[in-house]
Amino acid sequence: MTIQPFQRLLLLYYKLTFLFLLMLQSLAVITPAVVQPDPGEPLSKPFPGTFFKSTVFYGSSTASGLLTNPGSSTAPGSDTTTTPASIDTITNSFQDKPGEVTVLSADGVEVTVRDRSRIATLGGAITETVYALGYGDQLIASDQSSTYPEEIFRKPRLTVFRTSTPESILSLNPSLILTTEGIRPLSVPTQLRNAGVPTLLLKEAKTPEDAAERMRKIGKVLEEEEKAEEIISAMLEDLERAHELQEQLPRKPRVLFVYTRGAYMVNVTGRGTSADAVIRLAGGINVVDQFEGYRPLTAEAVVTSAPDLILVPEFGLEMLGGMTAFLNQPGISLTPAAKNGHILAIDDAMLLSFGPRLGQGVYQLTSEMIRVLEEKQP
């Protein structure tokens, strides 16, 4: 039998699709919808609880051991260690809360909450806030964007909120689902609600005010409004301390934020992003202000931006292959930041999610900006 041209194309399509799926599996891109932890395995997590790794700078910097104590930092020009006001310890002070609360979800749906005994969260800042409000014991699962506190790695892990499946979430029998408005597919919240589970979508935060509003809403849902206000006050106090610390900056440093999740995704970060907001909060200038959002890194754009400091997510740096691989990215090694050893790996869960630790992260970033500008250049 003669195979027609369209049949040949169809066969080729199936073969290519099969090879592509095999490749994804080999790269561990395809993961189970729910990952159950092995209680016999030691606890591990992709990000440290601190803002920076112990060897965040490369080259001859004296930053070894930098900020290894989360929640504390040494102010430039001082021998005294100062502790930001943000809550450093997370307790589980859950008490039975039988009250009924109705709140407006980010998608315009009124959600009534009665049972808070089995909570599933999707979104790092949401998970962290639930813990900070004392509901860690009631949290039964979180998605893979949640990386703090480390206790979450002892519980079932859902796929990241951008690739959610209602079946995987419902299989854990939650009584309440708290998720970001960025959850995808868009049909998932409706499916969860149709299954009888209250599902609250919370707005993304790119300002301290947005972060405070999100924490207030979670506090209301969990009937911990007073504790939520305490967390918000601590965050705002840390941000005020960071603002005061900026007076020690000789000038505003030029900062480049490179967002990477491995070789397939290396982007520079423009206006209107969480990274842009954090750089400005810390007293710096985002050197990429020609566009909004993210665009692929190019040598010309990187070199002409002439950053004093380059920030990169720690986990993304590891996925890329480490500092050597990062320096081999187009134009990076030619920047003043690279030549002076001022490339900083950050805990993006702390700094970019706009959760309870935002103030701590901004304060520490301001401290590092001061060090970068005061350090004698070779």
C-alpha positions as CSV (number, residue, x, y, z in Angstrom):
1,M,0.0,0.0,0.0
2,T,1.4,3.4,-0.9
3,I,1.6,5.9,1.9
4,Q,0.2,9.3,1.0
5,P,2.2,12.5,1.8
6,F,-0.3,13.6,4.5
7,Q,0.0,10.2,6.1
8,R,3.8,10.5,6.2
9,L,3.4,13.9,7.9
10,L,1.0,12.4,10.4
11,L,3.4,9.6,11.2
12,L,6.2,12.2,11.6
13,Y,4.0,14.2,13.9
14,Y,3.4,11.3,16.2
15,K,7.0,10.4,16.3
16,L,8.1,13.9,17.1
17,T,5.4,14.2,19.8
18,F,6.6,10.9,21.4
19,L,10.2,12.0,21.4
20,F,9.2,15.4,22.9
21,L,7.3,13.7,25.7
22,L,10.3,11.4,26.4
23,M,12.6,14.5,26.6
24,L,10.3,16.2,29.0
25,Q,10.2,13.2,31.3
26,S,14.0,13.0,31.2
27,L,14.2,16.6,32.3
28,A,11.7,16.0,35.1
29,V,9.4,18.5,33.7
30,I,6.5,16.1,33.9
31,T,5.9,15.5,37.6
32,P,3.1,13.8,39.6
33,A,0.2,16.1,40.4
34,V,0.7,15.4,44.1
35,V,4.1,14.5,45.5
36,Q,4.0,12.6,48.8
37,P,7.0,13.1,51.1
38,D,8.8,10.1,52.4
39,P,8.8,10.4,56.2
40,G,12.0,8.3,56.3
41,E,13.9,10.8,54.2
42,P,15.8,13.8,55.7
43,L,14.2,17.1,55.1
44,S,15.4,19.0,52.1
45,K,14.4,22.2,50.4
46,P,15.6,24.2,47.3
47,F,15.9,27.5,49.1
48,P,17.5,28.4,52.4
49,G,15.5,30.3,55.0
50,T,18.1,33.1,54.7
51,F,18.0,35.8,52.1
52,F,21.5,35.1,50.7
53,K,23.6,32.0,50.4
54,S,26.9,31.9,52.4
55,T,28.9,32.4,49.2
56,V,26.6,34.8,47.4
57,F,29.3,36.9,45.8
58,Y,31.9,35.3,43.5
59,G,35.5,36.4,43.2
60,S,37.4,38.0,46.1
61,S,34.5,39.4,48.0
62,T,34.7,39.1,51.8
63,A,31.0,38.2,51.9
64,S,31.5,34.6,53.0
65,G,29.1,33.7,55.7
66,L,26.9,36.6,54.8
67,L,23.5,36.8,56.6
68,T,23.4,33.2,57.6
69,N,21.0,34.0,60.4
70,P,17.6,34.7,59.0
71,G,16.0,37.8,60.4
72,S,19.2,39.5,61.4
73,S,21.8,41.6,59.7
74,T,24.6,43.9,60.6
75,A,24.1,47.5,59.5
76,P,26.9,48.9,57.4
77,G,29.4,50.9,59.5
78,S,28.3,49.2,62.7
79,D,29.6,46.3,64.8
80,T,26.1,45.7,66.2
81,T,23.8,43.0,64.8
82,T,20.3,44.3,64.4
83,T,17.2,42.2,64.1
84,P,14.3,43.4,61.9
85,A,11.0,43.5,63.5
86,S,9.4,40.8,61.3
87,I,8.3,37.6,63.0
88,D,11.2,35.2,63.0
89,T,9.5,32.2,64.5
90,I,6.4,30.6,63.3
91,T,4.1,29.0,65.8
92,N,1.0,26.9,65.5
93,S,-1.4,28.4,68.0
94,F,-4.5,27.0,66.2
95,Q,-7.7,27.0,68.2
96,D,-11.0,25.7,67.0
97,K,-12.6,28.5,65.0
98,P,-16.3,27.5,64.4
99,G,-17.3,30.9,63.1
100,E,-18.6,31.5,59.6
101,V,-16.9,34.1,57.5
102,T,-17.9,35.3,54.0
103,V,-15.3,37.2,51.9
104,L,-15.1,38.3,48.3
105,S,-12.7,36.3,46.1
106,A,-10.5,38.0,43.6
107,D,-12.7,36.6,40.8
108,G,-15.7,38.3,42.2
109,V,-17.3,35.3,43.9
110,E,-18.4,35.5,47.5
111,V,-16.9,32.6,49.5
112,T,-18.2,31.4,52.8
113,V,-15.7,29.6,55.1
114,R,-16.8,27.4,58.0
115,D,-14.2,24.7,58.3
116,R,-10.5,25.5,58.6
117,S,-9.3,22.1,59.7
118,R,-7.8,21.0,56.3
119,I,-6.3,23.8,54.3
120,A,-4.6,23.5,50.9
121,T,-2.6,26.5,49.6
122,L,-1.3,27.4,46.2
123,G,1.1,30.3,46.1
124,G,4.3,30.9,48.3
125,A,3.2,34.1,50.0
126,I,-0.2,32.5,50.9
127,T,1.4,29.4,52.4
128,E,3.8,31.5,54.4
129,T,1.0,33.7,55.7
130,V,-1.0,30.7,56.8
131,Y,1.9,29.5,58.8
132,A,2.6,32.9,60.3
133,L,-1.0,33.1,61.4
134,G,-0.6,29.8,63.4
135,Y,-2.3,27.4,61.0
136,G,0.6,25.3,60.0
137,D,-0.7,22.2,61.5
138,Q,-4.0,22.6,59.6
139,L,-2.2,23.0,56.3
140,I,-2.4,19.6,54.5
141,A,-0.7,20.5,51.2
142,S,1.0,23.3,49.3
143,D,2.1,23.8,45.7
144,Q,5.7,23.7,44.5
145,S,5.9,27.5,44.4
146,S,5.8,27.4,48.2
147,T,9.3,27.1,49.7
148,Y,9.0,28.5,53.2
149,P,8.9,27.5,56.0
150,E,10.8,24.2,55.6
151,E,8.0,22.2,57.3
152,I,6.0,22.3,54.1
153,F,8.4,19.8,52.6
154,R,7.2,17.2,55.0
155,K,3.6,17.5,53.6
156,P,2.1,16.6,50.2
157,R,3.2,18.9,47.4
158,L,0.9,20.0,44.6
159,T,2.0,21.0,41.1
160,V,2.7,24.8,40.8
161,F,-0.5,26.9,40.7
162,R,0.0,27.7,37.0
163,T,-0.6,24.0,36.1
164,S,-3.2,22.9,38.7
165,T,-5.6,20.0,38.4
166,P,-8.7,19.9,40.5
167,E,-8.5,16.1,40.8
168,S,-5.1,16.3,42.5
169,I,-6.3,18.9,45.0
170,L,-9.6,17.3,45.8
171,S,-7.9,13.9,46.3
172,L,-6.5,15.4,49.6
173,N,-10.0,16.1,50.9
174,P,-9.4,19.8,51.8
175,S,-12.0,21.8,53.7
176,L,-10.6,25.1,52.4
177,I,-8.5,26.1,49.4
178,L,-6.5,29.4,49.4
179,T,-4.9,30.2,46.1
180,T,-3.5,33.1,44.0
181,E,-5.6,34.7,41.2
182,G,-2.9,33.4,38.9
183,I,-4.2,29.8,39.2
184,R,-4.5,28.0,35.9
185,P,-6.4,26.7,34.1
186,L,-9.1,29.3,34.7
187,S,-11.7,26.6,35.1
188,V,-10.1,25.1,38.2
189,P,-11.7,27.4,40.9
190,T,-15.2,26.7,39.5
191,Q,-14.5,23.0,39.5
192,L,-13.3,23.0,43.1
193,R,-16.3,25.0,44.2
194,N,-18.7,22.7,42.3
195,A,-17.2,19.9,44.4
196,G,-18.3,21.7,47.5
197,V,-14.9,23.1,48.7
198,P,-14.7,26.8,49.5
199,T,-12.0,28.2,47.2
200,L,-10.7,31.7,47.7
201,L,-8.6,33.5,45.1
202,L,-6.2,36.2,46.5
203,K,-4.9,39.1,44.4
204,E,-1.2,39.1,43.4
205,A,0.9,41.7,45.3
206,K,3.5,44.0,43.9
207,T,3.4,46.7,46.5
208,P,3.5,46.6,50.3
209,E,-0.1,47.8,50.4
210,D,-1.1,44.9,48.2
211,A,0.8,42.5,50.5
212,A,-0.9,44.0,53.6
213,E,-4.3,43.7,52.1
214,R,-3.7,40.0,51.2
215,M,-2.6,39.2,54.7
216,R,-5.6,41.0,56.1
217,K,-8.0,38.9,54.0
218,I,-6.3,35.7,55.0
219,G,-6.4,36.8,58.6
220,K,-10.1,37.4,58.3
221,V,-10.7,34.0,56.7
222,L,-8.8,32.3,59.5
223,E,-10.3,34.6,62.2
224,E,-6.9,35.8,63.1
225,E,-7.3,39.5,62.2
226,E,-5.4,40.8,65.2
227,K,-2.4,38.6,64.5
228,A,-2.5,39.6,60.8
229,E,-2.2,43.2,61.8
230,E,0.8,42.4,64.0
231,I,2.5,40.7,61.0
232,I,1.7,43.7,58.8
233,S,3.0,46.2,61.4
234,A,6.3,44.3,61.6
235,M,6.7,44.2,57.8
236,L,6.0,47.9,57.5
237,E,8.4,48.7,60.4
238,D,11.2,46.8,58.6
239,L,10.4,48.7,55.4
240,E,10.7,52.0,57.3
241,R,14.0,50.9,58.7
242,A,15.2,50.0,55.2
243,H,14.1,53.4,54.0
244,E,16.1,55.1,56.8
245,L,19.1,52.9,56.0
246,Q,19.1,54.2,52.4
247,E,20.5,57.5,53.7
248,Q,23.8,55.7,53.8
249,L,23.8,55.1,50.1
250,P,26.3,57.4,48.3
251,R,24.1,57.1,45.2
252,K,21.4,54.8,43.9
253,P,23.0,51.6,42.6
254,R,22.2,50.3,39.2
255,V,20.7,46.9,39.5
256,L,20.0,44.2,37.0
257,F,17.6,41.3,37.9
258,V,18.0,38.2,35.8
259,Y,15.2,35.7,36.2
260,T,16.1,32.2,35.3
261,R,14.7,28.7,35.7
262,G,17.5,27.0,33.8
263,A,19.0,27.3,30.3
264,Y,15.6,27.4,28.6
265,M,14.6,30.5,30.5
266,V,17.0,33.4,31.1
267,N,15.2,36.7,31.2
268,V,15.9,40.3,32.2
269,T,13.2,41.9,34.4
270,G,11.6,45.2,33.4
271,R,9.0,47.6,34.8
272,G,5.8,46.4,36.6
273,T,7.4,43.3,38.0
274,S,7.9,42.2,41.6
275,A,11.7,42.4,41.1
276,D,11.3,46.0,39.8
277,A,9.3,47.0,42.9
278,V,11.7,45.4,45.3
279,I,14.8,47.1,43.7
280,R,13.1,50.4,44.1
281,L,11.9,49.7,47.7
282,A,15.5,48.9,48.6
283,G,16.8,52.2,47.1
284,G,18.2,51.0,43.7
285,I,17.5,51.7,40.1
286,N,16.3,49.0,37.8
287,V,18.5,49.3,34.8
288,V,15.8,47.6,32.6
289,D,13.1,50.3,32.3
290,Q,12.5,50.3,28.5
291,F,9.7,47.8,28.8
292,E,7.3,46.0,31.2
293,G,7.6,42.4,32.2
294,Y,10.2,40.0,31.1
295,R,12.3,39.6,27.9
296,P,15.1,37.2,26.9
297,L,18.5,38.3,28.0
298,T,20.7,39.6,25.2
299,A,24.4,40.6,25.3
300,E,23.8,44.1,24.0
301,A,21.1,44.9,26.6
302,V,23.1,43.5,29.5
303,V,26.4,45.3,28.6
304,T,24.8,48.7,27.9
305,S,22.8,48.6,31.2
306,A,26.2,48.6,33.1
307,P,24.8,47.3,36.4
308,D,26.6,47.8,39.7
309,L,24.8,44.7,41.1
310,I,23.2,41.7,39.5
311,L,20.5,39.7,41.3
312,V,19.5,36.2,40.4
313,P,17.3,33.7,42.1
314,E,19.3,31.1,43.9
315,F,17.3,28.1,42.8
316,G,17.4,29.4,39.2
317,L,21.2,29.8,39.4
318,E,21.5,26.2,40.5
319,M,19.2,25.0,37.7
320,L,21.3,27.0,35.2
321,G,24.4,25.1,36.4
322,G,26.0,27.5,38.9
323,M,28.0,30.7,38.8
324,T,30.3,29.6,36.0
325,A,27.3,28.9,33.7
326,F,25.7,32.2,34.7
327,L,28.9,34.1,33.8
328,N,28.8,32.5,30.4
329,Q,25.4,34.0,29.6
330,P,25.5,36.7,26.9
331,G,27.2,39.8,28.2
332,I,27.2,39.0,31.9
333,S,31.0,38.7,32.3
334,L,31.4,42.1,30.7
335,T,29.4,44.1,33.2
336,P,30.8,46.1,36.1
337,A,28.9,43.9,38.5
338,A,30.6,40.8,37.2
339,K,34.0,42.3,37.0
340,N,33.8,43.4,40.6
341,G,32.3,40.2,41.9
342,H,28.9,41.7,42.7
343,I,26.5,39.0,41.6
344,L,24.1,38.1,44.3
345,A,22.0,34.9,44.6
346,I,18.8,35.6,46.4
347,D,15.9,33.7,48.0
348,D,13.2,34.9,45.7
349,A,10.5,33.3,47.9
350,M,11.5,35.8,50.6
351,L,12.0,38.8,48.4
352,L,9.6,38.5,45.4
353,S,6.5,36.9,46.8
354,F,5.6,39.9,48.9
355,G,4.8,37.8,51.9
356,P,5.4,38.4,55.7
357,R,9.2,38.5,55.2
358,L,9.2,41.3,52.6
359,G,10.5,43.9,55.0
360,Q,13.4,41.7,56.1
361,G,14.3,41.0,52.6
362,V,14.3,44.7,51.5
363,Y,16.3,45.7,54.6
364,Q,19.0,43.1,53.8
365,L,19.0,44.1,50.1
366,T,19.6,47.8,51.1
367,S,22.4,46.7,53.3
368,E,24.1,44.8,50.4
369,M,23.6,47.8,48.1
370,I,25.6,49.9,50.6
371,R,28.3,47.3,50.8
372,V,28.6,47.1,47.0
373,L,29.0,50.9,46.6
374,E,31.4,51.3,49.5
375,E,33.6,48.4,48.6
376,K,36.9,49.4,47.0
377,Q,36.9,48.4,43.4
378,P,40.0,46.6,41.9
